[in-house]
Structure formats: C-alpha cells, structure tokens
Amino acid sequence: MSRPMGAAFRVTHEHGRRVVVAVEGEGLGQGSGRVEVATYELGSDVAAFEAPKPYLHPLRTLSGALVSAYRPHDHRWHKGLQMTVSHLDDQNFWGGSSYRHGEGYVPVDNVGRMRHDGFAAVEVADAEVCLAQELTWVTAAGEDWVSERRELRWHGLDVERGTWTLDFATELRNVRGADLHVGSPTSHGRPDAGYTGFFWRGPRGFTGGEVVTADPDAPAEPMGTTSPWLAFTGQHDEVDGGATLLFSAGTSSAPVPLRWFVRREPFPAVNPSPAFSEEVTIAPDETLTLRHRVVFADRAWSRAEVTAFAAEHTL
C-alpha cells in the first residue's frame, strides 16, 4: 500500500470512548500540518431520549473546515454522521419522538440504543484506516434485536484535489426471533419523510446549499428519487470558502431501491434511505447488508467536477 503524496493518516484510540482519525502533511489544517478529519464517538454518554449510538463528529475537510453538526436545537438526536433506523417495528433507534399516523410526532417509551461490544479489528496505515466493530441493538425494554457488524474505512487521501473518503458497510442480523420491519415516517404515512439508515446532518452554514445528482434535470431538492450518487455543496461559517460532500448511494441487499432523503431547507441533511416509502423485512437470523461512501472535498465543485469524480470513484 503506497503512502499518499505529502499526507498520511494518524489514529488516536481512547478505549471505550472514541477513535480520532487525523491527517498529517505539509500545508494541511490551515497550515498547521495536521487536521482531525473524523472523530468516531462510541456514544456511551448520549442521553437515552436521543438513542445512544456511535456517531462521527466533528467531520472536517483537509483544510480543517467543519462539515457536520452536533445536537442542533431543532433535532438534538442529529449528530454528524450516523447509522440509524427511525422505525424498526415499534422501536425507534433514531431518537426523539416517534411518528404516529394521525397524531404526528409524539414521545413514546420506545427509544432504543446501540451497544458497542468491541472492535474486531483496528488497522492503521499511512494510506488507509479500517475499523471493524461489533454492536448490539437493544430495545427500550432491554431486548437484543439486532447483531451488527460494521466496517469503516478511511482512504483516498489526495492533497492536490483536497479530498478524503469514508466507506461505511454494515451487516444487520436479526436476532429477535421474529420478523423485523425496517421503515420510516413515510412508510408509516408521512409524505417526504423517508429518513432511515445512514444519515448526515450538515452545519448551519450549508443551509440552502446546492444539491447535484446524476440527473441534470433533477429538482433542486430531489426528495425520494434514485441516483447512484448525490453531491451537497455549501459555504462555511468561520472560514472562507466552501466544500462538497459526494455521497454514493451504494448498495442494499434488500429488493427495495435506495432512495434519497435530502433537505436544503430548513437544514442540510442527506440520507440514502433503504426504506424510504417501502418497508424492508428481515427474517429471523437473516441479514440486511448496506454499503455507502462519502467523499469530503475542499472547495465547492461544479457539476462537471462532481460528475467526473463520481465516474472515477464509484463504489
């Protein structure tokens, strides 16, 4: 494995709390030579109503600019980049109130948590970092419903282009002993609210940013559509300039297509939803497998730049 020109990954592992992935190289991080691009919090200190679970925050570009939000006042359970499920039968692993058709969002004693059981592997090299994690999804009543094997891979350092890449893969095995149904507020009756799964909440400076998909005729906010990739471009607070996050929809082992939940207003959010409007059933001892990719790029890219990069770096 070759070392990326002028830059290398470095990792700090605080056992039981977090993993910090940094990049070191000349000129990075506003000239400091080091930037912590991702902190993977294990979530043990998250409040019960916010569905304790691991999350990635802060997320930063190679220049050090922030590209994630943490506990915004409108949705305290939004934390950077997370794997979540808003409706797993009657359980809520998303956090906050639960959607009930005809009632709206109501507080229910059904908010579960994801227990970190350990890292099966932690592999660190200059050009790549890989984590293999074991988790258990535990209901509000204390029942184990899902055994998860999760892999996170940091790679694709390119100082000249100003990019780094995160691959996320998960295997969700049903250990409940009965069918599990993965859904969303839209599958339960609320239009255009199909969020569930791998979810990014952007910083407030990205509100109203530009969304680009593979379809040049797509609407400005292509809610519920399918596309192999989606790019979100926004402008930073605190520092000059902007950034582009390029999301690959990836793959799902379910027959239901991945559809985009995406908002520009009133806040920036992107989610390749595995159950936007159709539920996914996981039979006992069966597994739902999902794979996604996010490229973090300094600078606001044009459509032509996004399209070229997406063609070159398909998942």
C-alpha positions in Angstrom: 0.0 0.0 0.0 1.6 3.3 -1.1 1.7 6.4 1.0 -0.4 9.3 -0.3 1.9 12.0 -1.6 2.5 14.6 1.2 -0.1 13.2 3.7 -0.7 10.3 6.0 -3.5 9.1 8.3 -2.8 9.0 12.1 -5.1 7.5 14.7 -5.8 8.0 18.4 -7.9 5.4 20.1 -9.4 6.3 23.5 -10.6 2.9 24.6 -14.3 2.8 25.3 -14.9 6.4 24.2 -13.7 7.4 20.7 -11.4 6.9 17.8 -9.9 10.1 16.3 -8.6 9.9 12.7 -6.2 12.7 11.7 -4.3 13.5 8.6 -0.8 14.9 8.8 1.0 16.6 5.9 2.5 19.9 4.7 0.1 22.7 4.4 -3.0 20.9 5.9 -5.3 22.3 8.5 -4.9 26.0 7.6 -1.1 25.5 7.5 -0.8 23.6 10.9 0.2 20.4 9.1 -2.4 18.3 11.0 -6.2 18.1 10.9 -8.5 15.8 12.7 -10.8 14.8 9.9 -13.2 12.5 11.8 -13.9 11.6 15.4 -15.9 8.4 15.9 -17.7 8.7 19.2 -19.0 5.4 20.6 -22.0 7.2 22.1 -22.0 5.9 25.7 -22.7 9.4 27.1 -25.7 10.1 24.8 -29.0 10.8 26.6 -31.5 8.0 26.5 -34.1 10.0 24.6 -31.5 10.7 21.9 -31.0 7.0 21.2 -27.4 6.3 22.3 -25.3 5.1 19.4 -21.9 5.7 17.7 -21.6 8.8 15.5 -19.0 10.7 13.5 -18.5 14.3 14.6 -16.7 16.6 14.1 -16.1 15.9 10.4 -13.6 18.2 8.6 -12.1 18.7 5.2 -8.4 18.6 4.7 -8.3 22.4 5.3 -9.9 21.9 8.7 -13.3 23.3 7.8 -16.2 21.8 9.8 -18.8 19.8 7.7 -21.0 18.3 10.3 -23.5 19.4 13.0 -23.9 18.2 16.6 -27.1 18.3 18.6 -28.8 21.2 16.7 -31.6 22.8 18.7 -34.3 21.6 16.3 -33.2 17.9 16.5 -31.0 17.1 19.4 -30.6 13.5 18.2 -28.9 14.6 15.0 -25.2 14.0 15.5 -22.9 14.4 12.5 -23.0 11.1 10.5 -24.8 8.1 12.0 -26.3 4.8 11.2 -29.9 5.0 12.4 -33.3 3.4 12.0 -36.3 5.5 12.7 -38.9 2.7 12.6 -37.8 -0.8 13.5 -41.3 -2.3 14.1 -42.5 -0.3 17.1 -39.0 0.7 18.2 -37.2 4.0 17.5 -33.4 3.8 17.1 -33.3 7.3 15.6 -34.0 9.3 18.8 -36.6 11.8 19.8 -40.4 11.5 19.3 -41.9 8.8 17.1 -44.2 9.4 14.1 -47.7 8.1 14.5 -50.1 8.5 11.6 -52.9 10.8 12.5 -51.1 12.1 15.6 -47.8 13.4 14.3 -44.7 13.1 16.4 -45.3 12.0 19.9 -43.0 11.0 22.7 -43.1 7.2 23.2 -41.2 4.9 25.6 -39.7 3.1 22.6 -36.3 4.7 22.1 -33.6 2.0 21.8 -29.8 2.1 21.9 -26.8 0.6 20.1 -24.3 -1.0 22.4 -20.6 -1.1 21.4 -19.4 -4.6 22.0 -15.9 -4.1 20.8 -13.6 -3.7 17.8 -12.9 -6.9 16.0 -10.1 -5.1 14.1 -8.3 -1.8 14.1 -5.9 -1.5 11.1 -3.8 1.7 10.6 -1.5 2.6 7.7 -0.4 5.9 6.1 -2.9 5.5 3.3 -5.8 3.7 5.0 -7.5 3.2 8.3 -10.0 0.3 8.8 -12.3 -0.3 11.8 -14.4 -3.5 12.2 -16.9 -3.0 15.0 -19.4 -5.3 16.7 -22.6 -3.8 18.1 -26.0 -4.9 19.5 -29.2 -3.0 19.1 -31.1 -3.1 22.3 -34.8 -2.0 22.6 -36.2 0.3 25.2 -37.3 -2.8 27.1 -33.8 -4.3 27.1 -34.2 -6.9 24.4 -31.5 -7.6 21.9 -33.0 -7.3 18.4 -30.0 -6.8 16.0 -26.4 -8.0 16.0 -24.4 -5.6 13.8 -21.0 -6.0 12.1 -19.9 -2.5 11.0 -16.8 -1.6 9.0 -15.5 2.0 8.5 -12.6 2.6 6.1 -10.8 6.0 5.7 -8.8 6.2 2.4 -8.5 8.2 -0.8 -6.2 11.0 0.5 -5.5 13.4 -2.3 -3.9 16.6 -1.1 -3.8 18.2 -4.5 -7.5 17.6 -5.0 -8.3 18.3 -1.3 -10.2 15.0 -0.8 -10.5 12.1 1.6 -13.0 9.3 1.5 -15.0 7.3 4.1 -16.5 3.9 3.2 -19.2 2.6 5.5 -20.6 -1.0 5.4 -22.9 -2.8 7.8 -24.4 -6.2 8.3 -27.6 -6.1 10.4 -28.6 -9.6 11.6 -32.0 -10.2 13.1 -31.6 -11.9 16.5 -35.1 -11.1 17.7 -36.6 -14.5 16.9 -39.4 -12.9 14.7 -39.5 -10.8 11.6 -38.1 -7.2 11.8 -39.5 -4.5 9.6 -37.3 -1.5 8.7 -39.4 1.6 7.9 -39.6 5.3 8.0 -42.2 8.0 8.7 -43.1 7.9 5.0 -43.7 4.2 5.1 -45.9 5.0 8.0 -47.9 7.7 6.3 -46.0 11.0 6.3 -45.0 12.2 2.8 -41.4 13.1 2.0 -40.0 11.9 5.4 -38.4 8.7 4.3 -35.4 9.1 6.6 -33.8 5.9 8.0 -30.3 4.4 7.8 -27.0 6.2 7.1 -27.8 9.9 7.9 -25.7 13.1 7.6 -26.6 16.4 9.3 -24.7 19.3 7.9 -23.6 22.5 9.6 -25.9 25.5 9.6 -23.7 27.3 7.1 -24.7 24.7 4.5 -28.4 25.6 4.7 -29.7 26.4 1.3 -26.7 24.7 -0.4 -26.7 23.2 -3.8 -27.6 19.6 -4.5 -26.5 17.8 -7.6 -27.4 14.3 -8.8 -26.6 12.2 -11.8 -29.8 13.5 -13.4 -29.1 17.0 -14.8 -32.9 17.7 -14.8 -33.5 16.7 -11.2 -35.2 19.3 -8.9 -33.1 21.4 -6.6 -34.2 19.1 -3.7 -34.7 15.7 -5.3 -36.5 14.1 -2.4 -37.3 10.4 -2.8 -35.5 10.0 -6.1 -33.0 7.4 -7.1 -29.5 8.2 -8.3 -26.2 6.4 -7.9 -24.7 9.5 -6.3 -25.7 12.9 -4.8 -23.4 15.8 -4.0 -24.1 18.6 -1.5 -22.2 21.8 -1.7 -22.2 24.5 0.9 -20.4 27.5 2.3 -18.5 27.6 5.6 -19.0 29.7 8.6 -15.9 31.0 10.4 -13.5 30.4 7.4 -13.7 31.4 3.8 -14.8 29.2 1.0 -17.0 26.1 0.8 -16.9 22.3 0.5 -18.5 19.4 -1.4 -19.7 16.2 0.1 -20.2 13.5 -2.5 -22.4 10.6 -1.4 -22.6 7.3 -3.2 -25.9 5.7 -2.7 -24.1 2.4 -2.5 -25.9 -1.0 -2.3 -28.6 -2.7 -0.2 -29.2 -6.5 -0.1 -32.9 -5.8 0.1 -35.1 -5.7 -3.1 -36.3 -2.2 -2.2 -34.3 0.5 -4.0 -32.2 3.1 -2.1 -33.9 6.5 -2.3 -32.5 9.8 -1.3 -33.8 11.7 1.7 -32.3 15.2 1.2 -33.1 18.6 2.6 -31.5 22.0 1.8 -34.1 23.9 4.0 -34.6 24.4 6.9 -31.4 22.5 7.5 -28.9 20.5 5.4 -29.3 16.7 5.5 -28.6 13.7 3.3 -29.6 10.1 3.7 -29.6 7.2 1.2 -32.6 5.6 2.7 -33.1 1.8 2.4 -36.8 2.1 3.3 -37.9 5.5 2.1 -41.5 4.5 1.3 -41.4 0.7 1.3 -40.6 -1.4 4.4 -37.8 -3.9 4.4 -38.4 -7.2 6.2 -35.5 -9.0 7.8 -36.5 -12.6 8.7 -35.1 -14.3 11.8 -31.3 -14.9 11.6 -31.3 -13.1 8.2 -29.1 -10.1 7.4 -29.6 -6.7 5.8 -26.4 -5.5 4.2 -25.7 -1.9 3.3 -22.7 -0.2 1.8 -22.2 3.6 1.4 -19.4 6.0 0.6 -18.8 9.7 1.3 -16.1 11.9 -0.3 -15.1 15.0 1.6 -13.7 17.7 -0.7 -12.4 21.2 -0.1 -13.9 23.7 -2.3 -17.4 24.0 -3.9 -17.3 21.8 -7.0 -19.1 22.4 -10.3 -21.4 19.8 -11.8 -18.8 18.8 -14.3 -16.2 18.2 -11.5 -18.7 16.2 -9.4 -19.7 14.1 -12.4 -16.2 13.4 -13.4 -15.1 12.4 -9.9 -18.2 10.2 -9.3 -17.5 8.3 -12.5 -13.9 7.8 -11.4 -14.7 6.7 -7.8 -17.8 4.5 -8.0 -18.4 2.2 -5.0 
